[in-house]
Amino acid sequence: MTPSETTGSSGRRLETDPESFEAWGMNARCSAPVFRPGTVDELRDALRAAGDAGTAAGLRGAGCSYGDASLTTDGCIVDFRRWNHILSFDKQSGILVAEPGVTIEQVWREALPHGWWPPVVPGTMFPTLGGCLAMNIHGKNNFQAGTIGRHVRSFDLMLADGTVETCSEDTNQALFRAAIGGFGMLGAFTRIELQLKRVHSGDLEVQAHSCANLGEMVAHFEEQSESCDYLVGWVDAFGGGRGLVHQASYPKRGAVANPAETLEPSHQDLPPRFFGIIPRSWIWWGLWCFFHKPGMRIVNALKYRLGRRHAGRDPYRQSLVGFSFLLDYVPRWKHAYKPGAFIQYQTFVPKENAVATFEAQLRLCKEHGIVPFLGVLKKHLPDPFLMTHAVDGYSLALDLPLPRGGRERLWRLAHAMDDVVIGAGGRFYLAKDSTLTAEGFQAAYPPENLARFLELKRELDPEGLFQTDLSRRLLTPPE
Ligand SMILES: Cc1cc2nc3c(=O)[nH]c(=O)nc-3n(C[C@H](O)[C@H](O)[C@H](O)COP(=O)(O)OP(=O)(O)OC[C@H]3O[C@@H](n4cnc5c(N)ncnc54)[C@H](O)[C@@H]3O)c2cc1C
């Protein structure tokens, strides 16, 4: 983008040069002028500058959303990563107050030595708290702990006009429940107060179980969800939906000989080398050799067979970080998709329709000749947030390769799957989305929720200051 293109509709130019931004799945990018505020006043100035120039402002945390949720073409980007201080942490109550750019990693490093852990974490530790609230993230404990929004005590939100509203379940409840999960459309989080979870050990007791198909896997989740803290299923899409479930529980108090040691970051840190020899940063090169259909068929089959051998054995100990952020073991693993890219397609389906819907999705993948390289099953709870993706049911996340020149075929597959999911009363997760249409979005959400959300958007942001490529794709009314 040339500097003249940074001029907004008012003809005024933003005094900042364009930079390039990419979706985490490397499937979309934009070039936009960027602001990096570090205070409330700097954020207000940035929003004012964007508004004066008549250009949209897209909010961005660590950019860990797989699709276009934090990209803004023809607008500017407000990047929160510099605004990243933990303002206070009460070791007795576990209440943490933080700036929006603080990451999940910063939170656990601060809190774990004192026996506290983030109540909900995604599969990577790099997202910011602002990004996590905007998408109302869920973890492998969603069936028990709910989404992160349930653990937010309060937040401050800067609206498009520069005013700051404090919101909680008791104050400004409607805005509290709409901005959490509101994908950065209603305002920018500037301060977040979070209740952390008490833990007595930095290790979990983990057990594996193998399942011959998705039906067995869901039945196993139903059986185990009362008795464990975390549940996650790995699904072999090449093998028709067979897979492995890993369930984990906090050890009983007193069951760990050296609990204080296990809480130390040095115990949690992922080892820098595999088998003490291969640097972790090299692993993606090895993966790259297998990142094609025949290679991934072999990798999935091997993983299933090896996993089955260990399944059903006594629980083993694994650190909270090792269990929670498995994907962080291999830095830059996504580069194994290069020179292509990938999308993640995650849908949430009510319990009674989950197995049939996910099986239909896998059949469609096969028919379209695009088999997911990775599938992950989780169990969920509904929550009170206006635009929540969570349902009383299950989600299946599928990593789908996007070969160069293969965009149209992959989008066709995603739209065919959308129809099945919508027919089953399911929803989509915008943090992972790249393909949903405005029609699909409208069909998937309760009309009264969507109408209320759009009404709030018009009321709080009448000029449409907050926009992203995702919001333009989903909120622009179909012709
Ligand atoms: C490897 C991997 C594993 C993942 N696993 C999970 C998982 O298990 N569960 C899960 O729920 N998610 C998961 N995610 C998705 C991730 O948690 C979400 O995309 C999260 O929103 C990323 O946070 P971010 O800081 O990177 O935000 P970004 O991706 O930069 O932005 C996300 C959204 O937040 C908005 N936003 C950013 N900052 C602010 C702010 N200060 N105020 C208001 N809005 C803001 C943006 O406009 C955008 O809409 C995973 C992602 C990766 C890469």
PDBQT file of the ligand as one rigid body, heavy atoms in Angstrom, charges set to zero:
ROOT
HETATM    1  C1  LIG A 501      -2.605 -22.852  18.037  1.00  0.00    +0.000 C 
HETATM    2  C2  LIG A 501      -3.899 -22.200  18.470  1.00  0.00    +0.000 A 
HETATM    3  C3  LIG A 501      -4.755 -22.877  19.313  1.00  0.00    +0.000 A 
HETATM    4  C4  LIG A 501      -5.951 -22.272  19.732  1.00  0.00    +0.000 A 
HETATM    5  N1  LIG A 501      -6.769 -22.966  20.588  1.00  0.00    +0.000 NA
HETATM    6  C5  LIG A 501      -7.928 -22.402  20.995  1.00  0.00    +0.000 A 
HETATM    7  C6  LIG A 501      -8.771 -23.069  21.924  1.00  0.00    +0.000 A 
HETATM    8  O1  LIG A 501      -8.485 -24.172  22.375  1.00  0.00    +0.000 OA
HETATM    9  N2  LIG A 501      -9.906 -22.427  22.321  1.00  0.00    +0.000 N 
HETATM   10  C7  LIG A 501     -10.245 -21.192  21.856  1.00  0.00    +0.000 A 
HETATM   11  O2  LIG A 501     -11.274 -20.669  22.264  1.00  0.00    +0.000 OA
HETATM   12  N3  LIG A 501      -9.458 -20.539  20.974  1.00  0.00    +0.000 NA
HETATM   13  C8  LIG A 501      -8.320 -21.117  20.542  1.00  0.00    +0.000 A 
HETATM   14  N4  LIG A 501      -7.515 -20.443  19.656  1.00  0.00    +0.000 N 
HETATM   15  C9  LIG A 501      -7.962 -19.143  19.133  1.00  0.00    +0.000 C 
HETATM   16  C10 LIG A 501      -7.520 -17.969  20.001  1.00  0.00    +0.000 C 
HETATM   17  O3  LIG A 501      -7.654 -18.250  21.356  1.00  0.00    +0.000 OA
HETATM   18  C11 LIG A 501      -8.417 -16.772  19.683  1.00  0.00    +0.000 C 
HETATM   19  O4  LIG A 501      -8.355 -16.493  18.314  1.00  0.00    +0.000 OA
HETATM   20  C12 LIG A 501      -8.063 -15.506  20.459  1.00  0.00    +0.000 C 
HETATM   21  O5  LIG A 501      -9.056 -14.550  20.216  1.00  0.00    +0.000 OA
HETATM   22  C13 LIG A 501      -6.704 -14.967  20.028  1.00  0.00    +0.000 C 
HETATM   23  O6  LIG A 501      -6.367 -13.831  20.801  1.00  0.00    +0.000 OA
HETATM   24  P1  LIG A 501      -5.423 -12.705  20.165  1.00  0.00    +0.000 P 
HETATM   25  O7  LIG A 501      -4.902 -11.891  21.282  1.00  0.00    +0.000 OA
HETATM   26  O8  LIG A 501      -4.428 -13.339  19.289  1.00  0.00    +0.000 OA
HETATM   27  O9  LIG A 501      -6.482 -11.862  19.355  1.00  0.00    +0.000 OA
HETATM   28  P2  LIG A 501      -6.582 -11.564  17.785  1.00  0.00    +0.000 P 
HETATM   29  O10 LIG A 501      -6.618 -12.843  17.059  1.00  0.00    +0.000 OA
HETATM   30  O11 LIG A 501      -5.580 -10.570  17.393  1.00  0.00    +0.000 OA
HETATM   31  O12 LIG A 501      -8.030 -10.897  17.752  1.00  0.00    +0.000 OA
HETATM   32  C14 LIG A 501      -9.168 -11.659  18.065  1.00  0.00    +0.000 C 
HETATM   33  C15 LIG A 501     -10.385 -10.749  18.171  1.00  0.00    +0.000 C 
HETATM   34  O13 LIG A 501     -10.240  -9.913  19.294  1.00  0.00    +0.000 OA
HETATM   35  C16 LIG A 501     -10.448  -8.550  18.947  1.00  0.00    +0.000 C 
HETATM   36  N5  LIG A 501      -9.610  -7.799  19.888  1.00  0.00    +0.000 N 
HETATM   37  C17 LIG A 501      -8.278  -7.888  20.088  1.00  0.00    +0.000 A 
HETATM   38  N6  LIG A 501      -7.891  -7.071  21.097  1.00  0.00    +0.000 NA
HETATM   39  C18 LIG A 501      -9.012  -6.459  21.546  1.00  0.00    +0.000 A 
HETATM   40  C19 LIG A 501      -9.282  -5.510  22.567  1.00  0.00    +0.000 A 
HETATM   41  N7  LIG A 501      -8.318  -5.021  23.359  1.00  0.00    +0.000 N 
HETATM   42  N8  LIG A 501     -10.560  -5.093  22.752  1.00  0.00    +0.000 NA
HETATM   43  C20 LIG A 501     -11.568  -5.581  21.988  1.00  0.00    +0.000 A 
HETATM   44  N9  LIG A 501     -11.365  -6.486  21.005  1.00  0.00    +0.000 NA
HETATM   45  C21 LIG A 501     -10.109  -6.909  20.792  1.00  0.00    +0.000 A 
HETATM   46  C22 LIG A 501     -10.043  -8.488  17.493  1.00  0.00    +0.000 C 
HETATM   47  O14 LIG A 501     -10.664  -7.415  16.819  1.00  0.00    +0.000 OA
HETATM   48  C23 LIG A 501     -10.552  -9.823  16.983  1.00  0.00    +0.000 C 
HETATM   49  O15 LIG A 501     -11.918  -9.750  16.671  1.00  0.00    +0.000 OA
HETATM   50  C24 LIG A 501      -6.307 -20.983  19.250  1.00  0.00    +0.000 A 
HETATM   51  C25 LIG A 501      -5.438 -20.305  18.405  1.00  0.00    +0.000 A 
HETATM   52  C26 LIG A 501      -4.242 -20.900  18.016  1.00  0.00    +0.000 A 
HETATM   53  C27 LIG A 501      -3.321 -20.153  17.103  1.00  0.00    +0.000 C 
ENDROOT
TORSDOF 0
